[in-house]
Amino acid sequence: MINLRYAFFWSLPLISGGTWLGMLLAMFITWETEGSPRYVSMDPNQSIAYISDIGAQGLQPLFIAGCTVTCVFLDLSFAAERWLRHTGRLAKNMGIAEKVLSGLSIIFAIGGACGLVLLSIFDTVRHPNLHDGFLLLFIAGYVISAIFICAEYQRLGVHFRQHRILRASFWMKLFFIIIEIFLAAVFIGTGYTGHTSIAAVFEWIIALIFTLYVFTFFVDLLPASRDHQNLTNLEVGHVDGAMRERSGNGYAVDGGRGFDGATDGIRTEERPKPPVAQNY
């Protein structure tokens, strides 16, 4: 059953990702329809414009607005995920380490957000050095943030092996980390060796993959809107001194703190912890 009161939370990453993707498409289509002009910020042998080249021209207001909206709603998604775990709408953090990892992921996400907004303001034409520095902050901030999220989800998987969404989200974010680090290395390498057109292609690919990363938070937050869900795999809990077994497909918590989602009120704290070796 969907609880519309919590639908706002999973809409946050959709707004963020949709804004980012729409901005990229608008900028690229505009550049193409104008005849692929060569901007003053482009190298003499460069045939494909960087996102920043287009954003430094007439579309800079769109660039600034799009980056700002993307960052605000993405970081709100981070905060919403932390709050929903704290209140028990999502699988709760079972220890201090998981809460610390979650907090670090938010801190680095804020750093990445600042980098993205500032690089859109300090454009590559008038402030090339500042722009490159903020670009590095943007990429590093969100990649490091993703690393901390993966670490948190890995630890959550120790306690909640039945939650398939945790496992799926973990692998999607790990894919993002590996791919983005590889692509960023190629992007930097080709740019500094003078292959700017190739570097521009990789910059567009990095930006598009970032869109997919943003949408993974929809997967994380969606289960919070479900009031009554069963559990995945076999789960054991104590109820009035007896053991009960449940199976199902769910993930979110049944409204109240400390409950695992079963309709008879089995408490998570009473459930034996699964072996660490079987976390994923």
N, C-alpha and C positions, 0 to 999 in steps of 0.2 A: 504494500500500500504506500503510495507516494504522499509525503507530507509537504504541501506546497510552501509551508513556512520556511523550509530549508532549501527550496529551489533556488533562492537567491545565491546561495554559496556556489553551486556548481555552474551558475551562469557567469561567474566572475572570469574564469579562464576562457570561456567562450567569447566574451566581450574583448578580452585582451588579445587572444589569438586572431579573432576576426578583424579587429582593428589593424593589427600588424600585417596580416595577409592583404587586407584591402589597401593599405598604404603602399605596400610593395608593388602590388599590381597596378595601382594608379600611377606610380612613379615610372614603372617600366613601360607601360602603355603610352604614357605621355611622351617619353623619350623616343619611342618607336614612331609614334604618329607625327612627331616633329622632324622626322627624317634622320634620326640617330645623330644629333649634332655633336660636334667636338667642343667640349667646354674648356675654358682657360685652365682649369685645374687638372686636365688630362695631359698625359705625356704625349709627345709627338707621334710615337708609334702605337698609341693606345686606340683601339677601335671600339671597345666595349666600356661603357661608363660604369664607374663604381656607384653604389647607392649614394655615397656621400657626394659624388660629383653632381648628381641630379638634385640631391637635397640642398646643395649650396646655391642653387639657381632660383628660379621663380617659384619652385615648389617647397621652398624652405618652411613657410608656415604650415603646410601639410606635414612635412617631415617632423617638425617640432611637436605638433599636436598629436600625430600618430604615435611617436615614441613615448610621449608623456602618458597618453591614455593606456598604451600597452603596459608600461611599467607600473602605473598605479594599480591597475586591475590584477596584474600578475602578482604583485607583492601583497595585495589584499587576499589573493588565493592562498599564499603562503600563511598569512595570519589566520585565515579562516580554517585551514587544515589544522593548525596548532590548537585553535580554540575548540574545534569539534572533537579533537582527541582528548583535550582536557575535560570537556563536559561529558564525554562518553558516547557521543553520536557516532564516532568512528572508533576503531580499535585503539584502546588507550595505551599510552606509553607506560610501560611497566616498571621503569627505573629512571634514575636521574640521568644516566648516560644518554638515553634516548631523547630526553627533554633538552639536554645540552646540545646534542646533534641537531635537533629541530631549531633551536635558537640560533646556532651558528649558520644554518642554511638560510634563515631569514636575514641575518646580518649581511651575509655575502650577497644575497639577492638584492638588498637595498643598495649595496655598493655597485652591483651591476646595473641597477636601475639608474642610479646617479650618473654612471658612465654613459648610458644610452641617451639620457636627456641632454647631458652636457655636450656630447659629441654632435647632437643635432643643432645645438645653439652655436657652439664654436665651430663653424664650418671649415671645410678643408681649403677654402680659397683664402680666407683672411687669417685663420688660426691653424695652420697645418700641423704644427707640433702638438698643440693642445688637443686637437682633434684626434691625432693618432694615439695620444696617451689615454684619452677617454675611451677610445675604441678598445684598447687593451684592457682597460678597467671593466668595460661592459662584458667582454668575452670571458675574462678570467673570473669575474664576480659570479656569473651565472653557472659556469662550469664547476667552480669550487662549491657553490651552493648545491648543485646537483650531486656532487660527491658526498656531501654531508647527508642529503636526503636518502641516497642509496644506503649509506651506513645505518641511518635510522630505520629504514624499511627492512634491512637485513636483520637487525635486532628484533624488530617487531615480528618478523617471520619466525623467530625462535618460539615465541609465545602463541602465535596465531597461525599455525600451519594451515588451518582450514580456510583461511581467507585468500582465495585465489587472486583477487584483485591486487592485494599487496605484492604478490609474486609477479604478476603481470606488469604492474607499475614499476617495480624494481628493475626488471629487465629492459623496459622501455627507456627509463632514465639512464641506465648503464649504457645502452646503445647510444644515447645522445652524448654522453661523456666521451666515449671512445671515438665516435665519428667526428664530433666537433673538435677534439684535440688534434686529430689527424688532419682535418680540413684546415684548421687554423694554422698548423705548421706549414702546409702546402701554400696557403694564402700568403703568409709572411715571407716564405722562401721565394716564391715567384715574384712577389712585389719588389723585394730588395734586389733581385737579380735582373730586374728590368723587364720581366715578362708580365707587364701590367694588364694586358687583356685577359690572360689566363687567370691572374690574381682576381680580376673583377668577376669572372665567372664563378670562381670559388667563393667570393664574398656573397654573391647572390644565393648560392647553394647553402652556405652557412646560415643565412637569414631565413631561408625556407625551412630548414631543419629545425631552427629555433621555434618556428610556428608549431611544428609537431610536438616539440617539448612542452610548449605552453598548453596545448590541448590534452596532454597526459594528466594535467591536474583536474580536468573534467572527470576522468576515470576515478581519481582519488576522492573527489568530493561528492560525486553522484550518490554513493550508498548512504550518505547522511540523511537523504530525503526519504528513505524507506523506513517505515515504522516497525513492521513485523517481517523479520527474515529468519530463515533457518540457517543452519551452519553447514559449511562444507566439510566433506569427509566425515570421519567418526570423531565425536567429541564427547568427553565424559565429564559429568559434574555431580556433586553431592547435593541431594535434596532430601531433607529430613533423614539424614543418615544413610540413604540408599543411593546407588549409582544408577544414573539414567544415561542413555545413549541417544544422540541425535545425529541426523545427517541432512544435508541440503546444499544450497548454493549461495548463501548470503554473505554479508560482510559488515553491515552497519549494526549499531547497537540499538536495542529496543528502548529508545527514549531516555531511560534513567541511567544514572551513573552506576557503573559496576556490573551491568547486566550484559550478557553476551548475545542477546537477540532472541533467545528461545522464549516462547510465549508463556512458559510456566515459571519464569523468573529465576533460572539457574544463574548463580553468581559466578562471575569470571574468577574471582579470588579463590573460589572453592575448587576450581578445576586444576588438576595436576598439570604441571608444565611439561611439554613434550621435549624429547631429547634435542640437544643443541645440534647434533649432527644431521637432523632431519628438518632443518629450518626451511630449505627450499628444494 
